[in-house]
Amino acid sequence: MSDLCFSVLSDVHVTAAGAGRDDLKRALAYHARLRNDAVVFTGDILYQLDEPPAPVCHAVYTENYDAVTADVDAAFPSGTKQIWVMGNHEYPQQNTDRGLTRKAFAVWRQKLGRPLDGHTVVNGYHFIWLGASSWDMTPDPAREARARREIESALADGNGPVFFLSHGAHPAECRDLSPTCYISPEFYAFMRTQPRLIHLFGHYHTVAHDDSSIRQDGFTSVSCPICSVGYACFHASQWQDPLFFGISQSLYVRVEGTRVRIDRIDLHGGKVLPDSWEIDVAQTAVGVWAYTDDRSLPVNEFSPGTELRVRSEDDRLVVLVPQRFETESPVCYYRAEVTDAAGQTTVTVKPSDFAYLPQGKPLSDVWTLRLPRPAHGRCTIRVFPENCLHRSGRPLIADLNI
């Protein structure tokens, strides 16, 4: 029997008008059937957005707080520990006005009764969290120093895992969704010396099928999957890649001694995905890591006989990629290389429609890439299939005269 079980929900984006709430209810219904000593929310459970949506939000809404807290309280027994991490979208969208930022945090405290940062113990296991202090998530050295002291204190209490929770990521995981990296390089350097530390964070709208969501580099980091793109339900929404429409996923974590098992949940299908992640901090403490960037993951290949189709359209090359492969291993990206008549090569990396699979959809027969077009002359196009770690298979090659 596990010593600790907890559910993790991230990035639901419930708006004041209720967008995203159906996905939240589905997630809560699934996880309420499981044993939960705690429920962890890693930020952006709510979304402060004017409606109809505008690039900048000028208000702080409370209707979504009332709906979400009612749903969560109804789903779990009163003794279940709730750990809430404030995300950047609990602050008004793209608004860094100090007065409005303070008001957003005051509403968070009023509605949830939770501090921005904290430390709690559940069944003998420590959880330390660091919330977002504004929409743009600027690192705060003083708060990081407090979090470091809390982590050090927790690690001194036994030999089990210690869970560090945040909304944004550390520098090795930062991507283009945020103008700054949520965690400073100095705090990240400290994290890399703590092999029993497990960092759970949201913000990046991860697809749980993507095995690059877990990585180990002196500690373990897990990018939590997106539960709902609630705010993108609006026709005029301009902020969300349509690949993520309809995806709803979560995590379920079980701990026994030093061993941690993380199940990835497809909430639409109501099922656990294959190949749960397993971490033993007794092993990581002595330098044994299973999820490093140089780990071995299968690289798929295009099926024999498949060919690219390429045409010129305005200032772009339109490349039709046949999605037929030798095995079932996922092809997450395509790396496209366009070499012009002068021998200059432009490289573009694009996602496949791998992200659609959690919605129960098969791969489309053909995936379209739109690439920069050379000015004139003959060009060569190479398209490589890549796995989630950007390891490449053999390319399909086509030539085109422009």
C-alpha positions as CSV (number, residue, x, y, z in Angstrom):
1,M,0.0,0.0,0.0
2,S,1.3,3.5,-0.9
3,D,2.4,5.8,1.9
4,L,1.1,8.8,0.0
5,C,-1.2,9.4,-3.0
6,F,-2.1,12.7,-4.6
7,S,-3.6,14.1,-7.8
8,V,-2.1,17.0,-9.8
9,L,-4.2,19.3,-11.9
10,S,-2.7,22.2,-13.9
11,D,-3.8,24.9,-16.3
12,V,-7.5,24.6,-16.4
13,H,-8.1,28.3,-17.2
14,V,-11.6,28.6,-15.9
15,T,-13.0,32.0,-16.9
16,A,-15.6,34.1,-15.1
17,A,-18.1,33.0,-17.8
18,G,-17.4,29.4,-17.1
19,A,-15.2,28.4,-20.0
20,G,-13.1,25.4,-18.9
21,R,-15.4,24.4,-16.1
22,D,-16.7,21.2,-17.8
23,D,-13.1,20.0,-18.2
24,L,-12.5,20.7,-14.5
25,K,-15.6,18.8,-13.5
26,R,-14.5,15.8,-15.6
27,A,-11.1,15.9,-14.0
28,L,-12.5,16.1,-10.5
29,A,-14.9,13.3,-11.1
30,Y,-12.1,11.0,-12.3
31,H,-9.7,11.8,-9.5
32,A,-12.4,11.7,-6.8
33,R,-12.6,7.9,-7.4
34,L,-9.0,7.5,-6.4
35,R,-7.3,7.6,-3.0
36,N,-6.2,11.2,-2.4
37,D,-4.2,12.3,0.6
38,A,-3.8,15.6,-1.2
39,V,-4.8,17.4,-4.3
40,V,-2.3,19.7,-5.9
41,F,-3.1,22.6,-8.3
42,T,0.0,24.0,-10.1
43,G,-1.5,27.2,-11.2
44,D,-3.7,28.8,-13.9
45,I,-6.7,26.9,-12.5
46,L,-8.5,30.2,-13.1
47,Y,-8.1,32.8,-15.8
48,Q,-8.6,36.5,-15.4
49,L,-9.8,37.6,-18.8
50,D,-12.3,40.3,-20.0
51,E,-15.1,39.0,-22.1
52,P,-15.3,39.4,-25.0
53,P,-11.6,38.7,-24.8
54,A,-9.1,41.5,-25.3
55,P,-5.3,41.4,-25.3
56,V,-5.2,43.2,-21.9
57,C,-7.5,42.4,-19.0
58,H,-8.5,45.4,-16.8
59,A,-10.4,43.7,-14.0
60,V,-10.2,40.9,-11.4
61,Y,-13.2,38.6,-11.5
62,T,-14.5,36.4,-8.6
63,E,-17.2,34.3,-10.2
64,N,-14.7,31.7,-11.4
65,Y,-13.3,31.4,-7.9
66,D,-16.7,30.7,-6.5
67,A,-17.5,28.1,-9.1
68,V,-14.1,26.3,-8.9
69,T,-13.9,26.2,-5.1
70,A,-17.4,24.8,-4.9
71,D,-16.6,22.1,-7.5
72,V,-13.4,21.1,-5.7
73,D,-14.9,21.1,-2.2
74,A,-17.8,18.9,-3.5
75,A,-15.4,16.4,-5.1
76,F,-13.2,15.5,-2.2
77,P,-13.7,14.7,1.5
78,S,-13.2,17.6,3.8
79,G,-10.0,16.0,5.2
80,T,-8.2,16.0,1.8
81,K,-5.3,18.5,1.8
82,Q,-5.7,21.0,-1.0
83,I,-2.4,22.7,-2.1
84,W,-2.9,25.7,-4.4
85,V,-0.1,27.3,-6.3
86,M,-0.9,30.7,-7.8
87,G,-0.2,31.0,-11.6
88,N,0.3,34.0,-13.7
89,H,-3.2,33.9,-15.1
90,E,-4.8,34.3,-11.7
91,Y,-3.6,37.8,-12.4
92,P,-5.3,39.8,-15.2
93,Q,-4.2,38.8,-18.7
94,Q,-1.1,40.7,-19.8
95,N,-1.5,43.4,-17.2
96,T,1.3,44.3,-14.8
97,D,-0.3,47.3,-13.2
98,R,0.8,47.1,-9.5
99,G,-2.5,48.1,-8.0
100,L,-4.4,45.5,-10.1
101,T,-1.7,42.9,-9.3
102,R,-2.2,43.5,-5.5
103,K,-6.0,43.3,-5.9
104,A,-5.6,40.0,-7.8
105,F,-3.6,38.5,-4.9
106,A,-6.0,39.9,-2.3
107,V,-8.8,38.1,-4.1
108,W,-6.8,34.9,-4.1
109,R,-6.2,35.2,-0.4
110,Q,-9.9,36.0,0.3
111,K,-11.3,33.2,-1.9
112,L,-8.8,30.4,-1.2
113,G,-7.3,31.4,2.1
114,R,-3.9,30.3,0.8
115,P,-0.5,32.1,1.0
116,L,1.5,32.8,-2.1
117,D,4.3,30.5,-0.9
118,G,4.2,27.7,1.7
119,H,5.3,24.5,3.2
120,T,3.2,21.6,4.4
121,V,3.7,18.0,5.3
122,V,1.3,15.2,4.2
123,N,1.8,11.7,5.6
124,G,5.4,12.6,6.4
125,Y,6.2,13.9,2.9
126,H,7.1,17.6,2.4
127,F,5.5,19.9,-0.2
128,I,7.1,23.4,-0.7
129,W,5.6,25.8,-3.1
130,L,6.5,29.1,-4.8
131,G,3.6,31.0,-6.4
132,A,3.7,33.5,-9.2
133,S,3.7,37.1,-7.8
134,S,2.6,38.8,-11.0
135,W,1.4,38.1,-14.6
136,D,4.9,38.3,-15.9
137,M,6.3,35.9,-13.2
138,T,9.6,37.8,-12.4
139,P,11.9,35.8,-10.1
140,D,12.1,37.1,-6.5
141,P,15.5,36.5,-4.8
142,A,14.1,37.0,-1.2
143,R,11.3,34.5,-1.8
144,E,13.6,32.0,-3.4
145,A,16.0,32.3,-0.4
146,R,13.1,31.4,1.9
147,A,12.1,28.5,-0.4
148,R,15.7,27.2,-0.4
149,R,15.7,27.2,3.4
150,E,12.4,25.3,3.5
151,I,13.7,22.7,1.0
152,E,16.9,22.2,2.9
153,S,14.9,21.7,6.1
154,A,12.6,19.2,4.4
155,L,15.5,17.2,2.9
156,A,17.1,16.9,6.3
157,D,13.9,15.2,7.6
158,G,14.4,11.6,6.4
159,N,15.5,10.1,3.1
160,G,12.3,10.3,1.0
161,P,11.4,12.6,-1.9
162,V,10.6,16.3,-1.3
163,F,8.1,17.9,-3.7
164,F,8.7,21.4,-4.9
165,L,5.7,23.0,-6.6
166,S,5.6,26.1,-8.8
167,H,3.7,27.4,-11.8
168,G,6.5,28.4,-14.1
169,A,9.7,26.5,-14.8
170,H,13.5,26.7,-14.2
171,P,15.9,27.9,-16.9
172,A,16.5,24.6,-18.5
173,E,12.7,24.3,-19.2
174,C,11.9,27.9,-20.2
175,R,10.2,28.3,-23.5
176,D,8.7,31.2,-25.4
177,L,5.4,31.4,-23.5
178,S,6.9,33.7,-20.8
179,P,9.0,36.9,-21.1
180,T,11.1,35.8,-18.1
181,C,12.1,32.6,-16.6
182,Y,10.1,32.0,-13.4
183,I,13.0,30.6,-11.4
184,S,16.4,32.3,-11.4
185,P,19.6,30.7,-12.6
186,E,20.9,30.9,-9.0
187,F,18.0,28.9,-7.6
188,Y,18.2,26.5,-10.4
189,A,21.9,25.8,-9.6
190,F,20.8,25.0,-6.0
191,M,18.1,22.6,-7.3
192,R,20.7,20.8,-9.4
193,T,22.4,19.8,-6.1
194,Q,19.3,18.2,-4.6
195,P,18.8,14.7,-6.1
196,R,15.8,13.9,-3.9
197,L,14.0,17.0,-5.1
198,I,11.0,16.5,-7.5
199,H,9.8,19.7,-9.1
200,L,6.2,19.7,-10.4
201,F,5.3,22.8,-12.5
202,G,2.6,23.9,-15.0
203,H,2.4,26.8,-17.5
204,Y,3.7,25.1,-20.6
205,H,0.6,23.3,-21.6
206,T,2.4,20.0,-21.9
207,V,0.9,17.0,-23.6
208,A,1.3,14.0,-21.2
209,H,2.2,11.6,-24.0
210,D,5.4,13.6,-24.6
211,D,8.1,11.8,-22.6
212,S,10.3,14.9,-22.6
213,S,7.9,16.2,-19.9
214,I,10.1,14.5,-17.4
215,R,13.8,15.1,-17.2
216,Q,16.6,14.7,-14.6
217,D,19.6,16.9,-14.2
218,G,20.7,16.8,-10.6
219,F,17.0,16.7,-9.6
220,T,13.7,15.6,-11.2
221,S,11.5,18.1,-13.1
222,V,8.0,17.2,-14.3
223,S,6.0,19.5,-16.6
224,C,2.4,18.9,-15.7
225,P,0.0,18.4,-18.6
226,I,-2.8,20.8,-19.5
227,C,-6.2,20.1,-18.1
228,S,-8.2,22.6,-20.3
229,V,-7.7,25.5,-22.6
230,G,-10.8,27.2,-21.1
231,Y,-10.0,30.7,-22.4
232,A,-9.5,29.5,-26.0
233,C,-13.1,28.6,-26.3
234,F,-13.7,32.1,-27.5
235,H,-13.9,32.5,-31.2
236,A,-11.6,35.6,-31.1
237,S,-8.9,34.0,-28.9
238,Q,-5.5,34.7,-30.2
239,W,-3.3,33.1,-27.5
240,Q,-3.5,29.4,-28.0
241,D,-2.0,27.0,-30.5
242,P,-5.0,25.1,-31.9
243,L,-3.1,21.8,-31.4
244,F,-4.1,21.9,-27.8
245,F,-7.9,22.4,-28.3
246,G,-9.7,19.6,-26.6
247,I,-6.8,18.1,-24.7
248,S,-7.5,17.3,-21.0
249,Q,-5.0,15.5,-18.9
250,S,-3.6,15.2,-15.4
251,L,-1.2,13.3,-13.1
252,Y,-1.7,10.9,-10.3
253,V,1.3,10.3,-7.9
254,R,1.9,7.4,-5.5
255,V,4.8,7.3,-3.1
256,E,6.1,4.3,-1.2
257,G,9.2,5.0,0.9
258,T,11.7,6.4,-1.5
259,R,9.9,5.3,-4.7
260,V,7.6,7.6,-6.7
261,R,5.3,6.5,-9.5
262,I,3.6,9.1,-11.7
263,D,0.6,8.0,-13.8
264,R,-0.4,10.2,-16.7
265,I,-4.1,10.4,-17.1
266,D,-6.1,11.0,-20.3
267,L,-9.3,12.5,-18.9
268,H,-11.3,12.4,-22.1
269,G,-10.7,8.6,-22.3
270,G,-10.7,8.1,-18.5
271,K,-7.6,6.0,-18.7
272,V,-4.0,5.8,-17.5
273,L,-1.5,6.1,-20.3
274,P,1.1,3.4,-20.8
275,D,4.6,3.5,-19.3
276,S,4.2,5.4,-16.0
277,W,7.2,7.3,-14.8
278,E,9.0,5.7,-11.9
279,I,11.6,7.5,-9.7
280,D,13.5,6.1,-6.8
281,V,15.3,8.9,-4.9
282,A,17.5,6.3,-3.2
283,Q,18.9,5.8,-6.6
284,T,19.0,9.4,-7.7
285,A,20.8,10.2,-4.4
286,V,23.7,8.1,-5.6
287,G,23.7,9.4,-9.1
288,V,21.5,6.9,-10.9
289,W,19.2,8.7,-13.3
290,A,16.6,7.2,-15.6
291,Y,15.3,10.4,-17.4
292,T,18.3,12.3,-18.6
293,D,18.4,14.1,-22.0
294,D,20.6,11.3,-23.4
295,R,18.2,8.5,-22.5
296,S,17.3,6.0,-25.2
297,L,13.9,6.6,-26.8
298,P,12.8,5.0,-30.1
299,V,13.2,7.0,-33.3
300,N,10.7,6.2,-35.9
301,E,11.2,6.1,-39.7
302,F,9.1,6.9,-42.7
303,S,7.6,3.8,-44.3
304,P,9.4,2.7,-47.6
305,G,7.9,4.3,-50.6
306,T,6.6,7.5,-49.0
307,E,7.4,10.7,-50.8
308,L,7.1,14.4,-50.1
309,R,4.9,16.6,-52.3
310,V,6.1,20.2,-52.5
311,R,4.7,23.4,-54.2
312,S,5.5,27.1,-54.1
313,E,2.7,29.3,-52.8
314,D,3.3,33.1,-52.5
315,D,6.4,33.5,-50.3
316,R,6.2,30.0,-48.8
317,L,7.0,26.4,-49.6
318,V,4.0,24.1,-48.9
319,V,5.3,20.7,-48.0
320,L,2.9,17.8,-47.7
321,V,4.4,15.1,-45.4
322,P,2.9,11.6,-45.6
323,Q,2.5,10.4,-42.0
324,R,3.2,6.7,-42.6
325,F,5.8,5.2,-40.4
326,E,7.5,1.8,-39.8
327,T,6.4,1.5,-36.1
328,E,4.0,2.9,-33.5
329,S,6.7,5.0,-31.8
330,P,5.5,8.7,-31.7
331,V,6.9,11.2,-34.2
332,C,6.5,14.4,-32.3
333,Y,8.3,16.9,-34.6
334,Y,9.5,17.3,-38.1
335,R,12.8,19.0,-38.8
336,A,12.7,20.6,-42.3
337,E,15.9,21.7,-44.1
338,V,15.6,23.9,-47.2
339,T,18.8,24.3,-49.1
340,D,18.8,27.0,-51.9
341,A,20.8,27.1,-55.1
342,A,23.7,28.8,-53.3
343,G,24.0,26.0,-50.8
344,Q,22.5,28.0,-47.9
345,T,20.3,25.9,-45.6
346,T,17.3,27.1,-43.5
347,V,16.2,24.8,-40.7
348,T,12.7,24.8,-39.3
349,V,11.3,22.5,-36.6
350,K,7.5,22.0,-36.5
351,P,5.3,19.8,-34.3
352,S,3.5,16.9,-35.9
353,D,-0.2,16.3,-35.1
354,F,1.0,14.0,-32.3
355,A,-0.7,16.5,-29.9
356,Y,-4.1,15.5,-31.3
357,L,-3.7,11.9,-30.2
358,P,-4.9,12.5,-26.6
359,Q,-8.3,13.6,-28.1
360,G,-8.8,10.1,-29.6
361,K,-8.0,11.2,-33.1
362,P,-5.7,9.2,-35.4
363,L,-2.8,10.8,-37.2
364,S,-3.9,12.5,-40.4
365,D,-2.7,10.9,-43.6
366,V,-0.8,14.0,-44.6
367,W,0.6,16.8,-42.5
368,T,1.2,20.2,-44.1
369,L,4.4,22.3,-43.3
370,R,4.6,25.9,-44.5
371,L,8.3,26.9,-44.8
372,P,10.3,29.9,-45.9
373,R,10.8,29.9,-49.7
374,P,14.1,30.7,-51.3
375,A,14.1,33.6,-53.8
376,H,14.7,31.6,-57.0
377,G,16.5,28.7,-58.5
378,R,16.5,25.0,-57.5
379,C,16.1,24.0,-53.9
380,T,16.2,20.8,-52.0
381,I,13.8,20.0,-49.1
382,R,14.6,17.4,-46.5
383,V,12.1,16.5,-43.8
384,F,13.3,14.4,-40.8
385,P,11.0,12.6,-38.3
386,E,11.9,13.4,-34.7
387,N,11.0,11.9,-31.3
388,C,10.2,14.1,-28.3
389,L,14.0,14.5,-27.6
390,H,14.6,15.7,-31.2
391,R,16.4,12.6,-32.2
392,S,16.0,12.3,-36.0
393,G,15.3,9.4,-38.3
394,R,16.1,9.3,-42.0
395,P,14.7,12.2,-44.1
396,L,12.3,12.3,-47.1
397,I,13.9,14.4,-49.8
398,A,12.4,16.4,-52.7
399,D,13.7,19.0,-55.2
400,L,11.8,22.0,-56.6
401,N,12.6,24.6,-59.2
402,I,11.3,28.1,-58.3
